[in-house]
Amino acid sequence: MNLIGLSCIFPVPDIRKTAEFYASRLGFRAVEYMECKELHICLYRDKTEIILLEADTDRIFPNRELYGYGYDAYLYTDNQELLEKEYSEKCVKIIRSLDVTDYSNREFVIEDSDGR
C-alpha cells in the first residue's frame, strides 16, 4: 500500500477570484463544483491538485504570519528555472528568487492573490 497523492485545501475569501489567478497566472486548470453541498473549485496542473473552499472571512492569514515561518504549500518541479521564469513573465510576485537553502534545496518563493 502506497500513498499516491496529496491535495492542499485552501479556504479563500473569493473562490472565483482566486481560481482565476491560479488559472491565468500560475497555469492551473480550474474545475468548478459550485452546485455541491460544499461548493469548491479544484485546481489542476500536471500531477498537482489544490482545492479552494469559500472561507467565512475577508482575509487569509498565511502560515508565515500565523506561525512566524513556513509555507502554505510546497510544489515540486523538475525545472525550477523555467517555472520561475514563467511566473516572472506573468507578473507573479516572487518573494524570494531561486537559490539554494541552508537545507540544500533549490527553491524560490511566490505569493498568490490571497497572500499565501
Jmol script that loads the backbone (N, CA, C; Angstrom):
load data "model"
ATOM      1  N   MET A   1       0.840  -1.173   0.000  1.00  0.00           N
ATOM      2  CA  MET A   1       0.000   0.000   0.000  1.00  0.00           C
ATOM      3  C   MET A   1       0.885   1.237   0.000  1.00  0.00           C
ATOM      4  N   ASN A   2       0.567   2.178  -0.899  1.00  0.00           N
ATOM      5  CA  ASN A   2       1.313   3.433  -1.001  1.00  0.00           C
ATOM      6  C   ASN A   2       0.347   4.596  -0.998  1.00  0.00           C
ATOM      7  N   LEU A   3       0.755   5.670  -0.381  1.00  0.00           N
ATOM      8  CA  LEU A   3       0.022   6.923  -0.573  1.00  0.00           C
ATOM      9  C   LEU A   3       0.319   7.385  -1.989  1.00  0.00           C
ATOM     10  N   ILE A   4      -0.680   7.883  -2.685  1.00  0.00           N
ATOM     11  CA  ILE A   4      -0.456   8.229  -4.095  1.00  0.00           C
ATOM     12  C   ILE A   4      -0.687   9.702  -4.403  1.00  0.00           C
ATOM     13  N   GLY A   5      -0.998  10.501  -3.405  1.00  0.00           N
ATOM     14  CA  GLY A   5      -1.176  11.917  -3.678  1.00  0.00           C
ATOM     15  C   GLY A   5      -1.572  12.682  -2.433  1.00  0.00           C
ATOM     16  N   LEU A   6      -1.614  13.976  -2.589  1.00  0.00           N
ATOM     17  CA  LEU A   6      -1.999  14.882  -1.524  1.00  0.00           C
ATOM     18  C   LEU A   6      -2.592  16.120  -2.168  1.00  0.00           C
ATOM     19  N   SER A   7      -3.675  16.608  -1.617  1.00  0.00           N
ATOM     20  CA  SER A   7      -4.274  17.849  -2.115  1.00  0.00           C
ATOM     21  C   SER A   7      -4.220  18.902  -1.022  1.00  0.00           C
ATOM     22  N   CYS A   8      -3.778  20.093  -1.372  1.00  0.00           N
ATOM     23  CA  CYS A   8      -3.854  21.224  -0.452  1.00  0.00           C
ATOM     24  C   CYS A   8      -5.288  21.725  -0.442  1.00  0.00           C
ATOM     25  N   ILE A   9      -5.776  22.103   0.709  1.00  0.00           N
ATOM     26  CA  ILE A   9      -7.106  22.688   0.859  1.00  0.00           C
ATOM     27  C   ILE A   9      -6.896  24.143   1.272  1.00  0.00           C
ATOM     28  N   PHE A  10      -7.320  25.065   0.406  1.00  0.00           N
ATOM     29  CA  PHE A  10      -7.169  26.492   0.685  1.00  0.00           C
ATOM     30  C   PHE A  10      -8.531  27.147   0.853  1.00  0.00           C
ATOM     31  N   PRO A  11      -8.914  27.524   2.072  1.00  0.00           N
ATOM     32  CA  PRO A  11     -10.089  28.391   2.215  1.00  0.00           C
ATOM     33  C   PRO A  11      -9.711  29.779   1.693  1.00  0.00           C
ATOM     34  N   VAL A  12     -10.598  30.393   0.915  1.00  0.00           N
ATOM     35  CA  VAL A  12     -10.313  31.695   0.308  1.00  0.00           C
ATOM     36  C   VAL A  12     -11.540  32.598   0.402  1.00  0.00           C
ATOM     37  N   PRO A  13     -11.344  33.918   0.465  1.00  0.00           N
ATOM     38  CA  PRO A  13     -12.476  34.838   0.587  1.00  0.00           C
ATOM     39  C   PRO A  13     -13.326  34.937  -0.681  1.00  0.00           C
ATOM     40  N   ASP A  14     -12.705  34.811  -1.839  1.00  0.00           N
ATOM     41  CA  ASP A  14     -13.431  34.927  -3.114  1.00  0.00           C
ATOM     42  C   ASP A  14     -12.959  33.791  -4.019  1.00  0.00           C
ATOM     43  N   ILE A  15     -13.715  32.711  -4.006  1.00  0.00           N
ATOM     44  CA  ILE A  15     -13.294  31.463  -4.649  1.00  0.00           C
ATOM     45  C   ILE A  15     -13.049  31.628  -6.146  1.00  0.00           C
ATOM     46  N   ARG A  16     -13.868  32.391  -6.820  1.00  0.00           N
ATOM     47  CA  ARG A  16     -13.695  32.566  -8.267  1.00  0.00           C
ATOM     48  C   ARG A  16     -12.501  33.479  -8.579  1.00  0.00           C
ATOM     49  N   LYS A  17     -12.288  34.495  -7.780  1.00  0.00           N
ATOM     50  CA  LYS A  17     -11.139  35.387  -7.977  1.00  0.00           C
ATOM     51  C   LYS A  17      -9.828  34.614  -7.803  1.00  0.00           C
ATOM     52  N   THR A  18      -9.752  33.800  -6.769  1.00  0.00           N
ATOM     53  CA  THR A  18      -8.543  33.007  -6.549  1.00  0.00           C
ATOM     54  C   THR A  18      -8.348  31.996  -7.664  1.00  0.00           C
ATOM     55  N   ALA A  19      -9.426  31.331  -8.083  1.00  0.00           N
ATOM     56  CA  ALA A  19      -9.332  30.358  -9.183  1.00  0.00           C
ATOM     57  C   ALA A  19      -8.832  31.032 -10.458  1.00  0.00           C
ATOM     58  N   GLU A  20      -9.300  32.229 -10.725  1.00  0.00           N
ATOM     59  CA  GLU A  20      -8.861  32.962 -11.918  1.00  0.00           C
ATOM     60  C   GLU A  20      -7.368  33.273 -11.847  1.00  0.00           C
ATOM     61  N   PHE A  21      -6.875  33.658 -10.677  1.00  0.00           N
ATOM     62  CA  PHE A  21      -5.441  33.919 -10.506  1.00  0.00           C
ATOM     63  C   PHE A  21      -4.632  32.657 -10.785  1.00  0.00           C
ATOM     64  N   TYR A  22      -5.043  31.552 -10.202  1.00  0.00           N
ATOM     65  CA  TYR A  22      -4.315  30.298 -10.399  1.00  0.00           C
ATOM     66  C   TYR A  22      -4.353  29.853 -11.861  1.00  0.00           C
ATOM     67  N   ALA A  23      -5.469  30.074 -12.529  1.00  0.00           N
ATOM     68  CA  ALA A  23      -5.590  29.682 -13.940  1.00  0.00           C
ATOM     69  C   ALA A  23      -4.772  30.603 -14.846  1.00  0.00           C
ATOM     70  N   SER A  24      -4.939  31.901 -14.692  1.00  0.00           N
ATOM     71  CA  SER A  24      -4.311  32.841 -15.627  1.00  0.00           C
ATOM     72  C   SER A  24      -2.837  33.100 -15.328  1.00  0.00           C
ATOM     73  N   ARG A  25      -2.439  33.034 -14.079  1.00  0.00           N
ATOM     74  CA  ARG A  25      -1.065  33.392 -13.734  1.00  0.00           C
ATOM     75  C   ARG A  25      -0.183  32.209 -13.359  1.00  0.00           C
ATOM     76  N   LEU A  26      -0.786  31.157 -12.788  1.00  0.00           N
ATOM     77  CA  LEU A  26       0.026  30.027 -12.328  1.00  0.00           C
ATOM     78  C   LEU A  26      -0.126  28.781 -13.199  1.00  0.00           C
ATOM     79  N   GLY A  27      -0.981  28.861 -14.217  1.00  0.00           N
ATOM     80  CA  GLY A  27      -1.075  27.772 -15.182  1.00  0.00           C
ATOM     81  C   GLY A  27      -1.913  26.579 -14.769  1.00  0.00           C
ATOM     82  N   PHE A  28      -2.789  26.759 -13.798  1.00  0.00           N
ATOM     83  CA  PHE A  28      -3.660  25.671 -13.364  1.00  0.00           C
ATOM     84  C   PHE A  28      -4.949  25.667 -14.188  1.00  0.00           C
ATOM     85  N   ARG A  29      -5.578  24.516 -14.251  1.00  0.00           N
ATOM     86  CA  ARG A  29      -6.899  24.362 -14.865  1.00  0.00           C
ATOM     87  C   ARG A  29      -7.906  24.291 -13.725  1.00  0.00           C
ATOM     88  N   ALA A  30      -8.954  25.111 -13.796  1.00  0.00           N
ATOM     89  CA  ALA A  30      -9.956  25.167 -12.728  1.00  0.00           C
ATOM     90  C   ALA A  30     -11.196  24.369 -13.127  1.00  0.00           C
ATOM     91  N   VAL A  31     -11.661  23.531 -12.203  1.00  0.00           N
ATOM     92  CA  VAL A  31     -12.893  22.765 -12.390  1.00  0.00           C
ATOM     93  C   VAL A  31     -13.821  23.119 -11.235  1.00  0.00           C
ATOM     94  N   GLU A  32     -14.956  23.710 -11.585  1.00  0.00           N
ATOM     95  CA  GLU A  32     -15.896  24.195 -10.564  1.00  0.00           C
ATOM     96  C   GLU A  32     -16.876  23.111 -10.136  1.00  0.00           C
ATOM     97  N   TYR A  33     -17.123  23.073  -8.853  1.00  0.00           N
ATOM     98  CA  TYR A  33     -18.149  22.224  -8.251  1.00  0.00           C
ATOM     99  C   TYR A  33     -19.041  23.130  -7.389  1.00  0.00           C
ATOM    100  N   MET A  34     -19.676  24.069  -8.049  1.00  0.00           N
ATOM    101  CA  MET A  34     -20.437  25.098  -7.351  1.00  0.00           C
ATOM    102  C   MET A  34     -21.865  24.661  -7.008  1.00  0.00           C
ATOM    103  N   GLU A  35     -22.307  23.517  -7.535  1.00  0.00           N
ATOM    104  CA  GLU A  35     -23.647  23.026  -7.225  1.00  0.00           C
ATOM    105  C   GLU A  35     -23.623  22.047  -6.054  1.00  0.00           C
ATOM    106  N   CYS A  36     -22.451  21.705  -5.576  1.00  0.00           N
ATOM    107  CA  CYS A  36     -22.318  20.746  -4.481  1.00  0.00           C
ATOM    108  C   CYS A  36     -22.727  21.375  -3.155  1.00  0.00           C
ATOM    109  N   LYS A  37     -23.046  20.514  -2.201  1.00  0.00           N
ATOM    110  CA  LYS A  37     -23.382  20.978  -0.857  1.00  0.00           C
ATOM    111  C   LYS A  37     -22.250  21.832  -0.283  1.00  0.00           C
ATOM    112  N   GLU A  38     -21.026  21.345  -0.441  1.00  0.00           N
ATOM    113  CA  GLU A  38     -19.846  22.116  -0.039  1.00  0.00           C
ATOM    114  C   GLU A  38     -19.178  22.612  -1.315  1.00  0.00           C
ATOM    115  N   LEU A  39     -19.582  23.803  -1.775  1.00  0.00           N
ATOM    116  CA  LEU A  39     -19.068  24.302  -3.040  1.00  0.00           C
ATOM    117  C   LEU A  39     -17.554  24.454  -2.985  1.00  0.00           C
ATOM    118  N   HIS A  40     -16.913  24.116  -4.105  1.00  0.00           N
ATOM    119  CA  HIS A  40     -15.457  24.186  -4.179  1.00  0.00           C
ATOM    120  C   HIS A  40     -15.020  24.231  -5.632  1.00  0.00           C
ATOM    121  N   ILE A  41     -13.768  24.614  -5.812  1.00  0.00           N
ATOM    122  CA  ILE A  41     -13.132  24.594  -7.125  1.00  0.00           C
ATOM    123  C   ILE A  41     -11.829  23.828  -6.979  1.00  0.00           C
ATOM    124  N   CYS A  42     -11.627  22.861  -7.868  1.00  0.00           N
ATOM    125  CA  CYS A  42     -10.374  22.099  -7.895  1.00  0.00           C
ATOM    126  C   CYS A  42      -9.464  22.715  -8.947  1.00  0.00           C
ATOM    127  N   LEU A  43      -8.218  22.883  -8.589  1.00  0.00           N
ATOM    128  CA  LEU A  43      -7.205  23.424  -9.488  1.00  0.00           C
ATOM    129  C   LEU A  43      -6.214  22.316  -9.802  1.00  0.00           C
ATOM    130  N   TYR A  44      -5.933  22.146 -11.103  1.00  0.00           N
ATOM    131  CA  TYR A  44      -5.036  21.076 -11.531  1.00  0.00           C
ATOM    132  C   TYR A  44      -3.927  21.628 -12.415  1.00  0.00           C
ATOM    133  N   ARG A  45      -2.730  21.154 -12.142  1.00  0.00           N
ATOM    134  CA  ARG A  45      -1.606  21.384 -13.042  1.00  0.00           C
ATOM    135  C   ARG A  45      -0.705  20.163 -12.933  1.00  0.00           C
ATOM    136  N   ASP A  46      -0.565  19.463 -14.047  1.00  0.00           N
ATOM    137  CA  ASP A  46       0.214  18.236 -14.089  1.00  0.00           C
ATOM    138  C   ASP A  46      -0.316  17.272 -13.020  1.00  0.00           C
ATOM    139  N   LYS A  47       0.502  16.875 -12.045  1.00  0.00           N
ATOM    140  CA  LYS A  47       0.059  15.923 -11.027  1.00  0.00           C
ATOM    141  C   LYS A  47      -0.273  16.616  -9.704  1.00  0.00           C
ATOM    142  N   THR A  48      -0.519  17.903  -9.763  1.00  0.00           N
ATOM    143  CA  THR A  48      -0.786  18.695  -8.566  1.00  0.00           C
ATOM    144  C   THR A  48      -2.253  19.105  -8.512  1.00  0.00           C
ATOM    145  N   GLU A  49      -2.835  19.033  -7.322  1.00  0.00           N
ATOM    146  CA  GLU A  49      -4.220  19.472  -7.124  1.00  0.00           C
ATOM    147  C   GLU A  49      -4.289  20.368  -5.896  1.00  0.00           C
ATOM    148  N   ILE A  50      -4.993  21.474  -6.044  1.00  0.00           N
ATOM    149  CA  ILE A  50      -5.306  22.373  -4.933  1.00  0.00           C
ATOM    150  C   ILE A  50      -6.814  22.536  -4.929  1.00  0.00           C
ATOM    151  N   ILE A  51      -7.419  22.442  -3.756  1.00  0.00           N
ATOM    152  CA  ILE A  51      -8.870  22.580  -3.643  1.00  0.00           C
ATOM    153  C   ILE A  51      -9.178  23.890  -2.923  1.00  0.00           C
ATOM    154  N   LEU A  52      -9.976  24.733  -3.579  1.00  0.00           N
ATOM    155  CA  LEU A  52     -10.389  26.003  -2.994  1.00  0.00           C
ATOM    156  C   LEU A  52     -11.766  25.853  -2.370  1.00  0.00           C
ATOM    157  N   LEU A  53     -11.907  26.347  -1.154  1.00  0.00           N
ATOM    158  CA  LEU A  53     -13.190  26.397  -0.452  1.00  0.00           C
ATOM    159  C   LEU A  53     -13.505  27.842  -0.116  1.00  0.00           C
ATOM    160  N   GLU A  54     -14.767  28.183  -0.107  1.00  0.00           N
ATOM    161  CA  GLU A  54     -15.190  29.544   0.243  1.00  0.00           C
ATOM    162  C   GLU A  54     -15.011  29.745   1.749  1.00  0.00           C
ATOM    163  N   ALA A  55     -14.172  30.695   2.129  1.00  0.00           N
ATOM    164  CA  ALA A  55     -13.907  30.981   3.545  1.00  0.00           C
ATOM    165  C   ALA A  55     -14.958  31.924   4.093  1.00  0.00           C
ATOM    166  N   ASP A  56     -15.136  31.870   5.372  1.00  0.00           N
ATOM    167  CA  ASP A  56     -16.063  32.755   6.062  1.00  0.00           C
ATOM    168  C   ASP A  56     -15.285  33.931   6.667  1.00  0.00           C
ATOM    169  N   THR A  57     -14.407  34.509   5.849  1.00  0.00           N
ATOM    170  CA  THR A  57     -13.583  35.634   6.283  1.00  0.00           C
ATOM    171  C   THR A  57     -13.165  36.432   5.058  1.00  0.00           C
ATOM    172  N   ASP A  58     -12.797  37.678   5.259  1.00  0.00           N
ATOM    173  CA  ASP A  58     -12.341  38.520   4.155  1.00  0.00           C
ATOM    174  C   ASP A  58     -10.828  38.493   3.973  1.00  0.00           C
ATOM    175  N   ARG A  59     -10.122  37.893   4.918  1.00  0.00           N
ATOM    176  CA  ARG A  59      -8.656  37.908   4.862  1.00  0.00           C
ATOM    177  C   ARG A  59      -8.093  36.541   5.214  1.00  0.00           C
ATOM    178  N   ILE A  60      -7.086  36.153   4.482  1.00  0.00           N
ATOM    179  CA  ILE A  60      -6.383  34.898   4.730  1.00  0.00           C
ATOM    180  C   ILE A  60      -5.090  35.209   5.479  1.00  0.00           C
ATOM    181  N   PHE A  61      -4.764  34.384   6.439  1.00  0.00           N
ATOM    182  CA  PHE A  61      -3.525  34.530   7.190  1.00  0.00           C
ATOM    183  C   PHE A  61      -2.604  33.366   6.823  1.00  0.00           C
ATOM    184  N   PRO A  62      -1.581  33.643   6.018  1.00  0.00           N
ATOM    185  CA  PRO A  62      -0.669  32.560   5.627  1.00  0.00           C
ATOM    186  C   PRO A  62       0.135  32.061   6.830  1.00  0.00           C
ATOM    187  N   ASN A  63       0.693  30.859   6.690  1.00  0.00           N
ATOM    188  CA  ASN A  63       1.470  30.252   7.777  1.00  0.00           C
ATOM    189  C   ASN A  63       2.565  31.172   8.292  1.00  0.00           C
ATOM    190  N   ARG A  64       3.235  31.900   7.394  1.00  0.00           N
ATOM    191  CA  ARG A  64       4.342  32.751   7.858  1.00  0.00           C
ATOM    192  C   ARG A  64       3.841  33.850   8.798  1.00  0.00           C
ATOM    193  N   GLU A  65       2.571  34.278   8.654  1.00  0.00           N
ATOM    194  CA  GLU A  65       2.008  35.265   9.583  1.00  0.00           C
ATOM    195  C   GLU A  65       1.498  34.602  10.855  1.00  0.00           C
ATOM    196  N   LEU A  66       0.841  33.468  10.710  1.00  0.00           N
ATOM    197  CA  LEU A  66       0.276  32.782  11.875  1.00  0.00           C
ATOM    198  C   LEU A  66       1.347  32.212  12.800  1.00  0.00           C
ATOM    199  N   TYR A  67       2.401  31.646  12.201  1.00  0.00           N
ATOM    200  CA  TYR A  67       3.369  30.889  12.981  1.00  0.00           C
ATOM    201  C   TYR A  67       4.786  31.457  12.931  1.00  0.00           C
ATOM    202  N   GLY A  68       4.990  32.513  12.157  1.00  0.00           N
ATOM    203  CA  GLY A  68       6.301  33.149  12.099  1.00  0.00           C
ATOM    204  C   GLY A  68       7.213  32.626  11.008  1.00  0.00           C
ATOM    205  N   TYR A  69       6.842  31.532  10.382  1.00  0.00           N
ATOM    206  CA  TYR A  69       7.623  30.976   9.272  1.00  0.00           C
ATOM    207  C   TYR A  69       6.788  29.892   8.602  1.00  0.00           C
ATOM    208  N   GLY A  70       7.301  29.366   7.512  1.00  0.00           N
ATOM    209  CA  GLY A  70       6.653  28.246   6.839  1.00  0.00           C
ATOM    210  C   GLY A  70       5.840  28.688   5.635  1.00  0.00           C
ATOM    211  N   TYR A  71       5.552  27.701   4.805  1.00  0.00           N
ATOM    212  CA  TYR A  71       4.781  27.929   3.593  1.00  0.00           C
ATOM    213  C   TYR A  71       3.422  27.269   3.735  1.00  0.00           C
ATOM    214  N   ASP A  72       2.490  27.659   2.893  1.00  0.00           N
ATOM    215  CA  ASP A  72       1.168  27.033   2.870  1.00  0.00           C
ATOM    216  C   ASP A  72       1.140  25.846   1.920  1.00  0.00           C
ATOM    217  N   ALA A  73       2.042  25.829   0.983  1.00  0.00           N
ATOM    218  CA  ALA A  73       2.180  24.700   0.063  1.00  0.00           C
ATOM    219  C   ALA A  73       3.605  24.692  -0.452  1.00  0.00           C
ATOM    220  N   TYR A  74       4.061  23.507  -0.795  1.00  0.00           N
ATOM    221  CA  TYR A  74       5.397  23.340  -1.339  1.00  0.00           C
ATOM    222  C   TYR A  74       5.227  22.504  -2.586  1.00  0.00           C
ATOM    223  N   LEU A  75       5.408  23.113  -3.750  1.00  0.00           N
ATOM    224  CA  LEU A  75       5.220  22.426  -5.021  1.00  0.00           C
ATOM    225  C   LEU A  75       6.568  22.014  -5.587  1.00  0.00           C
ATOM    226  N   TYR A  76       6.605  20.881  -6.252  1.00  0.00           N
ATOM    227  CA  TYR A  76       7.841  20.352  -6.808  1.00  0.00           C
ATOM    228  C   TYR A  76       7.803  20.423  -8.327  1.00  0.00           C
ATOM    229  N   THR A  77       8.960  20.675  -8.916  1.00  0.00           N
ATOM    230  CA  THR A  77       9.096  20.700 -10.364  1.00  0.00           C
ATOM    231  C   THR A  77      10.469  20.146 -10.732  1.00  0.00           C
ATOM    232  N   ASP A  78      10.589  19.705 -11.968  1.00  0.00           N
ATOM    233  CA  ASP A  78      11.890  19.222 -12.415  1.00  0.00           C
ATOM    234  C   ASP A  78      12.699  20.321 -13.097  1.00  0.00           C
ATOM    235  N   ASN A  79      12.149  21.549 -13.132  1.00  0.00           N
ATOM    236  CA  ASN A  79      12.877  22.655 -13.741  1.00  0.00           C
ATOM    237  C   ASN A  79      12.488  23.969 -13.053  1.00  0.00           C
ATOM    238  N   GLN A  80      13.140  24.256 -11.936  1.00  0.00           N
ATOM    239  CA  GLN A  80      12.834  25.469 -11.169  1.00  0.00           C
ATOM    240  C   GLN A  80      13.071  26.742 -11.968  1.00  0.00           C
ATOM    241  N   GLU A  81      14.151  26.762 -12.766  1.00  0.00           N
ATOM    242  CA  GLU A  81      14.480  27.961 -13.534  1.00  0.00           C
ATOM    243  C   GLU A  81      13.352  28.307 -14.508  1.00  0.00           C
ATOM    244  N   LEU A  82      12.863  27.304 -15.215  1.00  0.00           N
ATOM    245  CA  LEU A  82      11.804  27.527 -16.191  1.00  0.00           C
ATOM    246  C   LEU A  82      10.504  27.976 -15.525  1.00  0.00           C
ATOM    247  N   LEU A  83      10.157  27.370 -14.394  1.00  0.00           N
ATOM    248  CA  LEU A  83       8.927  27.756 -13.699  1.00  0.00           C
ATOM    249  C   LEU A  83       9.036  29.175 -13.130  1.00  0.00           C
ATOM    250  N   GLU A  84      10.187  29.502 -12.551  1.00  0.00           N
ATOM    251  CA  GLU A  84      10.380  30.859 -12.038  1.00  0.00           C
ATOM    252  C   GLU A  84      10.274  31.877 -13.175  1.00  0.00           C
ATOM    253  N   LYS A  85      10.854  31.562 -14.325  1.00  0.00           N
ATOM    254  CA  LYS A  85      10.782  32.457 -15.488  1.00  0.00           C
ATOM    255  C   LYS A  85       9.330  32.619 -15.948  1.00  0.00           C
ATOM    256  N   GLU A  86       8.595  31.514 -16.019  1.00  0.00           N
ATOM    257  CA  GLU A  86       7.182  31.572 -16.410  1.00  0.00           C
ATOM    258  C   GLU A  86       6.394  32.484 -15.468  1.00  0.00           C
ATOM    259  N   TYR A  87       6.583  32.310 -14.180  1.00  0.00           N
ATOM    260  CA  TYR A  87       5.844  33.126 -13.205  1.00  0.00           C
ATOM    261  C   TYR A  87       6.280  34.582 -13.248  1.00  0.00           C
ATOM    262  N   SER A  88       7.546  34.823 -13.441  1.00  0.00           N
ATOM    263  CA  SER A  88       8.046  36.185 -13.551  1.00  0.00           C
ATOM    264  C   SER A  88       7.424  36.897 -14.756  1.00  0.00           C
ATOM    265  N   GLU A  89       7.349  36.191 -15.882  1.00  0.00           N
ATOM    266  CA  GLU A  89       6.755  36.778 -17.089  1.00  0.00           C
ATOM    267  C   GLU A  89       5.259  37.053 -16.930  1.00  0.00           C
ATOM    268  N   LYS A  90       4.597  36.337 -16.014  1.00  0.00           N
ATOM    269  CA  LYS A  90       3.170  36.549 -15.765  1.00  0.00           C
ATOM    270  C   LYS A  90       2.942  37.475 -14.569  1.00  0.00           C
ATOM    271  N   CYS A  91       4.002  38.158 -14.147  1.00  0.00           N
ATOM    272  CA  CYS A  91       3.952  39.148 -13.065  1.00  0.00           C
ATOM    273  C   CYS A  91       3.452  38.572 -11.741  1.00  0.00           C
ATOM    274  N   VAL A  92       3.815  37.316 -11.479  1.00  0.00           N
ATOM    275  CA  VAL A  92       3.532  36.722 -10.174  1.00  0.00           C
ATOM    276  C   VAL A  92       4.558  37.286  -9.203  1.00  0.00           C
ATOM    277  N   LYS A  93       4.106  37.654  -8.027  1.00  0.00           N
ATOM    278  CA  LYS A  93       5.006  38.224  -7.019  1.00  0.00           C
ATOM    279  C   LYS A  93       5.970  37.148  -6.517  1.00  0.00           C
ATOM    280  N   ILE A  94       7.256  37.367  -6.772  1.00  0.00           N
ATOM    281  CA  ILE A  94       8.291  36.443  -6.298  1.00  0.00           C
ATOM    282  C   ILE A  94       8.874  37.021  -5.017  1.00  0.00           C
ATOM    283  N   ILE A  95       8.661  36.313  -3.934  1.00  0.00           N
ATOM    284  CA  ILE A  95       9.108  36.761  -2.612  1.00  0.00           C
ATOM    285  C   ILE A  95      10.607  36.531  -2.441  1.00  0.00           C
ATOM    286  N   ARG A  96      11.064  35.356  -2.935  1.00  0.00           N
ATOM    287  CA  ARG A  96      12.485  35.035  -2.868  1.00  0.00           C
ATOM    288  C   ARG A  96      12.874  34.335  -4.163  1.00  0.00           C
ATOM    289  N   SER A  97      13.885  34.846  -4.821  1.00  0.00           N
ATOM    290  CA  SER A  97      14.362  34.270  -6.083  1.00  0.00           C
ATOM    291  C   SER A  97      15.008  32.912  -5.857  1.00  0.00           C
ATOM    292  N   LEU A  98      15.124  32.163  -6.932  1.00  0.00           N
ATOM    293  CA  LEU A  98      15.696  30.825  -6.887  1.00  0.00           C
ATOM    294  C   LEU A  98      17.087  30.858  -6.274  1.00  0.00           C
ATOM    295  N   ASP A  99      17.275  29.996  -5.276  1.00  0.00           N
ATOM    296  CA  ASP A  99      18.536  29.932  -4.554  1.00  0.00           C
ATOM    297  C   ASP A  99      18.615  28.568  -3.864  1.00  0.00           C
ATOM    298  N   VAL A 100      19.765  28.250  -3.317  1.00  0.00           N
ATOM    299  CA  VAL A 100      19.937  27.030  -2.539  1.00  0.00           C
ATOM    300  C   VAL A 100      19.765  27.385  -1.067  1.00  0.00           C
ATOM    301  N   THR A 101      18.899  26.642  -0.387  1.00  0.00           N
ATOM    302  CA  THR A 101      18.630  26.910   1.026  1.00  0.00           C
ATOM    303  C   THR A 101      19.729  26.324   1.906  1.00  0.00           C
ATOM    304  N   ASP A 102      19.692  26.656   3.185  1.00  0.00           N
ATOM    305  CA  ASP A 102      20.660  26.092   4.123  1.00  0.00           C
ATOM    306  C   ASP A 102      20.398  24.607   4.383  1.00  0.00           C
ATOM    307  N   TYR A 103      19.259  24.075   3.896  1.00  0.00           N
ATOM    308  CA  TYR A 103      18.996  22.635   3.991  1.00  0.00           C
ATOM    309  C   TYR A 103      19.155  21.972   2.617  1.00  0.00           C
ATOM    310  N   SER A 104      19.888  22.654   1.724  1.00  0.00           N
ATOM    311  CA  SER A 104      20.333  22.132   0.419  1.00  0.00           C
ATOM    312  C   SER A 104      19.230  21.896  -0.606  1.00  0.00           C
ATOM    313  N   ASN A 105      18.097  22.550  -0.470  1.00  0.00           N
ATOM    314  CA  ASN A 105      17.059  22.523  -1.508  1.00  0.00           C
ATOM    315  C   ASN A 105      17.212  23.742  -2.399  1.00  0.00           C
ATOM    316  N   ARG A 106      16.945  23.548  -3.683  1.00  0.00           N
ATOM    317  CA  ARG A 106      16.868  24.683  -4.607  1.00  0.00           C
ATOM    318  C   ARG A 106      15.406  25.079  -4.649  1.00  0.00           C
ATOM    319  N   GLU A 107      15.119  26.323  -4.305  1.00  0.00           N
ATOM    320  CA  GLU A 107      13.725  26.745  -4.269  1.00  0.00           C
ATOM    321  C   GLU A 107      13.599  28.241  -4.497  1.00  0.00           C
ATOM    322  N   PHE A 108      12.383  28.636  -4.904  1.00  0.00           N
ATOM    323  CA  PHE A 108      12.007  30.039  -4.937  1.00  0.00           C
ATOM    324  C   PHE A 108      10.625  30.131  -4.316  1.00  0.00           C
ATOM    325  N   VAL A 109      10.254  31.325  -3.890  1.00  0.00           N
ATOM    326  CA  VAL A 109       9.003  31.505  -3.157  1.00  0.00           C
ATOM    327  C   VAL A 109       8.175  32.567  -3.868  1.00  0.00           C
ATOM    328  N   ILE A 110       6.889  32.225  -4.099  1.00  0.00           N
ATOM    329  CA  ILE A 110       5.945  33.171  -4.702  1.00  0.00           C
ATOM    330  C   ILE A 110       4.823  33.459  -3.719  1.00  0.00           C
ATOM    331  N   GLU A 111       4.032  34.471  -4.062  1.00  0.00           N
ATOM    332  CA  GLU A 111       2.843  34.792  -3.267  1.00  0.00           C
ATOM    333  C   GLU A 111       1.633  34.763  -4.189  1.00  0.00           C
ATOM    334  N   ASP A 112       0.563  34.120  -3.745  1.00  0.00           N
ATOM    335  CA  ASP A 112      -0.645  34.084  -4.561  1.00  0.00           C
ATOM    336  C   ASP A 112      -1.523  35.298  -4.289  1.00  0.00           C
ATOM    337  N   SER A 113      -2.674  35.349  -4.897  1.00  0.00           N
ATOM    338  CA  SER A 113      -3.553  36.515  -4.792  1.00  0.00           C
ATOM    339  C   SER A 113      -4.134  36.712  -3.398  1.00  0.00           C
ATOM    340  N   ASP A 114      -4.052  35.701  -2.542  1.00  0.00           N
ATOM    341  CA  ASP A 114      -4.563  35.801  -1.177  1.00  0.00           C
ATOM    342  C   ASP A 114      -3.451  35.977  -0.151  1.00  0.00           C
ATOM    343  N   GLY A 115      -2.212  36.130  -0.611  1.00  0.00           N
ATOM    344  CA  GLY A 115      -1.098  36.339   0.309  1.00  0.00           C
ATOM    345  C   GLY A 115      -0.398  35.078   0.763  1.00  0.00           C
ATOM    346  N   ARG A 116      -0.834  33.945   0.241  1.00  0.00           N
ATOM    347  CA  ARG A 116      -0.150  32.680   0.594  1.00  0.00           C
ATOM    348  C   ARG A 116       1.145  32.601  -0.174  1.00  0.00           C
TER     349      ARG A 116
END
end "model"
wireframe off; spacefill off
backbone 0.3
color backbone group
